[in-house]
Amino acid sequence: MIRSFVMSEGKVVGQDLDVDALRIVRADKGLHIWVDLFQPSESEVREILELLFGFHPLAIEDCVAPNHLPKVEDYEDYLFLVIHAVDFSRKDKFTTTELDLFLGKEFLVTHHTAPMRSIASAMERLQKNAGQAARGVDRLMHSILDSVVEHYNPVLAEITAEINELEEQIFSESKKPDVRLLQEFRKVKAETNELRQILRPQQEVIARLAAGEFKLIRPVVLPYFRDIRDMLARIDMVAGNLQDQLYLAMDVYLNRVQAHTNEIIKVLAVLTAVTTPVMVIGTWYGMNFEGMLELKPAISYWIIIALTIISTVVLMWWMKKKDYI
């Protein structure tokens, strides 16, 4: 699907034009154009990216094929950016959506294969407040990127909630260690790692935009990109703290599991020690040798029972004195 906005002097003067009309508008240097491609067909990709704007084949290929790392490339007349939006819910888990952007002096082209809240909100703001268009297509791109980054905060909140729930289960004294928690640990750890793997290169992309490296971004807009850069740095710092918190919780959990295992071993060791007199005496006199003189008197049976009980009690008293039990 192709959506388009044509802007002039702070006003939206055209919307959702066909390809022929866009070609006419493209020839007018006084107009600004935003074209959004959502799940485009091969013919739409060719008509817009290749024929209308004449983008480099490698950039078009990066649009069509999924790109797992954010990046920015300067093609002199336009910039090509790959940015990743994130979404997370307990039901759908962690998901990412690639957003490709082409920024020229008088145009902005966006390409994505899944619905994006940042694109929808930017279109809504553009329709309600057309004055935003007068600020230029670089400012419009900032608005979209700012919305993309803002949607990282709900993801952090969800991951924080998951880690807090894990900690509640770990530090609950009434709950015994559950090995199944390890699966939850691995899931949250994978989500946190994936988030940071996206954040790091994305920070580099925004930092290059904020540093004034590219002539297509006007100096007046640079502070806005620096604000996005600072926001990403804060999000990355929070994600790093969450990762540390997760590792600390895992260490506590493993220590509890180890302590629980040690208690089981201790009980088994005590049972083994307590039954040692019984085993020794029973084994010794269970051999039934005819030459055992102490077995001949009738009272020998009661003597052996008393010896077994006394030796067991003495052993338990000694272990209690040594704090073994």
N, C-alpha and C positions, 0 to 999 in steps of 0.2 A: 504494500500500500504506500502511496506517495502523498505526503501532506506538504504544503508549501505556504509560506507567508512572504509577501512582498511589502517592503516598508520604504517610506519616503517622508523625510522631514518630520520624523516622530510619529507618523501615522501608518497604520496597516492599510495599504491601498489595494491589496489583492490577497486572495487566499485560495488554496487548493486549485491552482491552475493546472491545465494540461501541459504536456511536454512542449507543444508548439508555442504556447503562450509563454512558458518559462524561457524558451529560446529567445523570444523577442525581448523579454525583460532582462535576460542575461546580457544582451547587447547594449542596454541602457546603463551607462556607468553611474548615473545618479541614483540608482535604486539599490537597496539592500535585499538580499534573498536568504531565506532559511528554507531548506528542503530537508524533510525528514523521511527516511526510508525505513519502513517497518515491515519485516518479513517480505522483502521485495522478491519478485520473480527474476529469473535470469534476464529477461528482456528489459525489465525496469532497471536493473543494475547497469546493463549495457547502455540504455538510453540516457540515464542520468549521469552516472559516474564516468562512463567512457566517452559518449558522444557529446553530451551537453557541457560537461565541465572539463573533459579531457585529462582526467587524473592519470597518474603513472600506473602502468599495469601491475607493478608490485604492490602498490598501495591498495588497488582494487582487489588483488588476490588476498591481501591481509584482511580485507573486509569480509570476503566470502568465506575464507577458512578461519576457524576459531584461533585466536591468538591468546595464549595464556599469560603473557606478560604485558603490562602497560608500557607504552613507549611513545616518543614523539620524534617525528622526522620532518626536516625542513626541505621542501621542494622549491625553494625560492619564491615562487608565486603563491604558495599556500603551505599550510602546516597540516600534517596528518598525525592524529593522536589516537591511541588505543587506551581506553579507560575502562575500569571494571566497577560496576555497581554491585552491591551485596544485598542479600535479603536472607532472613532467618526466621524460622518458626519451629516450635516443638514438633509440629506435624510434618512440615516439608523439609526440615533440617536446613543446612547451610547451602545456599545457592549463589552463584555469581552470574551476572549478565554483562556481556561485552558491549561497549558503546564506542563506535568509531566516529571520529569527527574530522572534517576537512574545513579548515579555516582559511579564507582568502580575505582580500581587502574589502570586498563588498558582498561576500557570501559566506554562509555556514551550511554545511551538509552533514547530517547525522545519519548513522546507519546502525540498526539493532534488530535482532531477531526475536526479542521477547518484549512484552510490554514493560515500560519503565515509568515509574512515578515522577522522576526528575523531568523527563520529556513532557509528560502530561501537565505537570504543574507549570513548566515554562511556557507552554502553549496557552494555558489558562491565564497566566499573568500577562502574557503578551496581548491577549484579546481584551483583558480588562483595563490594562494600563499601556496603551500604545506608545506613550512617551518613552518607555524603556527602549524602543527601537531606535530612537534618536541617538542613543549612546553608542551605537555601533555594534557590528556583529561580534567583535571581541568581547564586548560587555555581555552580549547575549550568551556567548560560550561560557563566560564566567558564571552566569546565572545557572546554567545547566550543571556545570561542574560543582558549583557550591551546593546545589540540591543533591547531587550524587553523594558528596561527602557527608552531608547532614544525615543521610539515611544510614550511615555507619553507626550512629549513636544507638538506635534501637537494637542493632546486632550486638553491640557491646552490652547493652542492658540484658538481653536474653542470655548471653554467655555468662554474665555475672550472676544472674539468677540460678543458672545451672550449677555453677561452682558453689554458690552459697548452699544450695540444696545438698550437694555432695558433702560439704563440710558439716552440715547439720546431722547427716547420717553417720559421719565419721566420729564426731565429738559427742554423740549421744551415748552416755554411759550405759543406758539400758539396752542398747542394740549391740549385738555381737558382730565382729567383723564379717562381712559378706564378700566372698570372692567375686560375686557378680558385679560389684562396684568397679572392678578393674575394667570391665567392658565400657562402663559409663565414662571412666577416666580417659580411656583411649579415644572415645568419641569426642569428648570436649577438647582434649589435647589436639586432635586432628583439626577441629574447627578453629581453634586459636592459632595453630600453626598456619593454616590456610589463609586466615585473615591477615596475619603479619606478612606472609609471602606476597600478598596483594598490596599491602600498604607500603612496603619498602620501595619497590620500583615506582609506585604511583607517587610517592613523595619526591622521588628524583624528577619525575616528569613535571610536576607542579612547581618544583623548585626552579627548574630551567625556565618555565614560563614566567615565574615571578622575578627572576633575575634580569629580565630585559634582554635575553639572548636573541629573541626573534623580533624582527622589525615589524611584523604584522600585528603585534600587540602594542598598542599605544602606551606611552609612559604614564598617562593619566589612569590607565586601568591596572597598572602593575601593583598598586597597594591592595587591590581586591584579590589578586592572585596570591599575594603574600599572606593575606588572611586565610585563604584556603590551605596554603602551605603550613601555617601555624596550627590550623585545626587538625590537619593530618598528623602533624608531629604530636599533638596532644593525644589523639586517638591511638597512635602507635605506642605512646608511653603507657596509656591505660591498658592496652592489650598486653604489653610486656609485664605490667604489674599483675594482670590477671593470670598470665602464664606462670609467673613466680608463685602466686597464690595457689595455683593448681598443683605445682610441683611440691610445695610445702604440705598441702593437704594429702598428696599421695605419699610423701615420706611419713607423715603421721599415721596414715592408714596402714602402710606396710609395717611400721613399728608396732601398731596394735595387733596386726596379724601375727607378727613374730612373738609378741608377748603372750598372745593367746595360745600359740603353739607351744611356747615354753611352759605354760601352765599345764597343758596336757601332758607334756613330757615329764614334768615334775610329778604329776599324779601317778603316772605309770611307773616312774622310778620308785616312788614311795611304796606303791603296791608290790613291786618286785622285792624291795628291801624287807617289807613287813612279812612277806610270805617265805623269806629265805630260811628262817628257823624250821618252819613246817616242811619245806622241801628237803632241807639237809637231814633232819631227824627221820622224816618219812622215807627218804631214799636209803639212809643208813640201815634202818631196821627193817626195811622192806626187802632186804636181800635174803632173809629166811635161812641164814646159816645155822646148822645144828650146834656149832661150837659157841654160840653167843650165850654165855652163862647168865647175863643179866636178864634174859628172856624166860629163864626157867621158873623163877618164883611166880606165884599167882598174882602178886601185887605189881608185877612189872608193867602191866597194861596201864595202870593208873599213874605209875611213875613217869612213863613216857608221855602221857597226856599232860601231866603237870609240867614236865620239862618243856614241852612244846609251848604251852601257854605262858609260862614264866619267861622263857627266852624271847618270845614275841613281845610281851609287855616291856621287858627291859630294853629291847631294841627300839620300840616306839618312844619310850621315855628318853633315851639317849638322842634320838633324832629330834625330838621336841626341844630338848635342851640346847642343841646345836642350831635351832631355828631352821631345820630342814623341812619341817612340816608345821 
